[in-house]
Amino acid sequence: MTFVHIESLDQEGRGLAHHADGKVVFVEGALPGEDVEIETLKRKPSYELARVARLVRASSQRVTPRCPYFGVCGGCSLQHLEPSAQIAVKQRVLEDAFWHIARLRPQTILPPIQGPSWGYRRRARLSVRFVPKKGGVLVGFHERKSSYIAVMDSCAILPAAISSLLPALKALVAQLSIRDRLPQIEVAVGEDDPVLVLRHLTPLSAHDESRLLAFAATHGVRLWLQPAGPESAEPLQPSAAGRPFYTLGDFGIRLAFRPTDFTQVNHDVNRVLVRRALSLMEVRAGERIADMFCGLGNFTLPLARLGAQVVGVEGNAGLIERARRNAEANGLAACVTYHVADLFDVDAEALTAWGACEKMLIDPPREGAIALVKALATKGPPFRIVYVSCNPATLARDAAALVHEKGYRLTAAGIANMFPHTAHVESIACFER
């Protein structure tokens, strides 16, 4: 066995240490400041993967994980680290990404955005498998670094009403004729009854539908069926036809969505994130603001509510259709113009066609927004950009282009703890010129 001292955490929540010869070793289950005996899992020329075999000296920030499945289930990686320390680690990950990738330091570090640490996950994709050797049907998240599904009867990060349903869902699927042709159940919890979307590869029988309707009535959930892609999902029972929704109370906004649409998983943190973004934007009535990767209008409609004329751009035509409906339902249709466009293949000509905007909000997926950043002019509007990111590495890459090529300053940045107990880092940054 080998002993190492853990220096920090990497972006996957693993302890980072060095052997005496300088070789990097990533240690699963280890925390900064700990001395551990490790068991090597994989050796590569430039690094090594290992796990904790024995704690020699534990961190004062190590806590007992709440979930009995932690360490087996791959849904969480940091339940053994005290929640406030998780936030500090994520802030460090963001700052390190800015420095090592872009050679940048924000002028101001924003206070971290926080919310509930448990029961926060209002969107989830549960895998389903019929495995007779493990007692029948399994419903849950994958095991860590595995395609197998963890054997679990609860989940501490799901809303309590959904967590408590896991055993009943197993029993339900076991009764269906398509139990081995139902690979996934998607969870969407808005501010009304939860929605469960059953992805099925073959049609349901009349008996199956009867079982599902009885389950929905007993447990107070709405069921949708998805025979193909996300847009094929439709409600099983007439009472489930209404769309789930969430609200942004500070702005008097209600956003309806299909249960297969992308929405932020943590509604409490999202509300604070929207407030922070609009505060950084310093919205003035009448100015023109672009909302890139606008989705359903999570930022678009609050911007419009504050008096801006907003141009929303999104690559998914279905999301744009629902964004338009949300604008109409909130009385803001006259303040918003939407466009369907692939922002991963955008150029300066497209930006010019949409019209000049004094400010811009960018909220891309993990791939970031490098094509959009490269398409921006080197002077003139937008004079301020607020960038919401779910990947520190691509944010730092795009920040390097904004600052070193486009003449912006990185005035502020900070994290939003959207996914407590995971290594996922959500962040927000402000650029000005």
Secondary structure, DSSP 8 states (H G I E B T S, - for coil): -EEEE--EE-TTS-EEEE-TTS-EEEEET--TT-EEEEEEEEE-SSEEEEEEEEEEE--TTB---SSTTBTTBSS-S-TTB-HHHHHHHHHHHHHHHHHHHH----SEE---B---SSS---EEEEEEEEEGGGTEEEEE-BBTTSSSB---S--TTS-HHHHTTHHHHHHHHHTSTTTTS--EEEEE--SSS-EEEEE-SS---HHHHHHHHHHHHHHT-EEEEESSSGGG-EESSGGG-S--EEEEGGGTEEEE--TTS---S-HHHHHHHHHHHHHHHT--TT-EEEEET-TTTTTHHHHHHTT-EEEEEES-HHHHHHHHHHHHHTT-GGGEEEEE--TTS--HHHHHHH---SEEEE---TT--HHHHHHS-SSSS--EEEEEES-HHHHHHHHHHHHHTT--EEEEEEEE-SSTTSS--EEEEEEE-
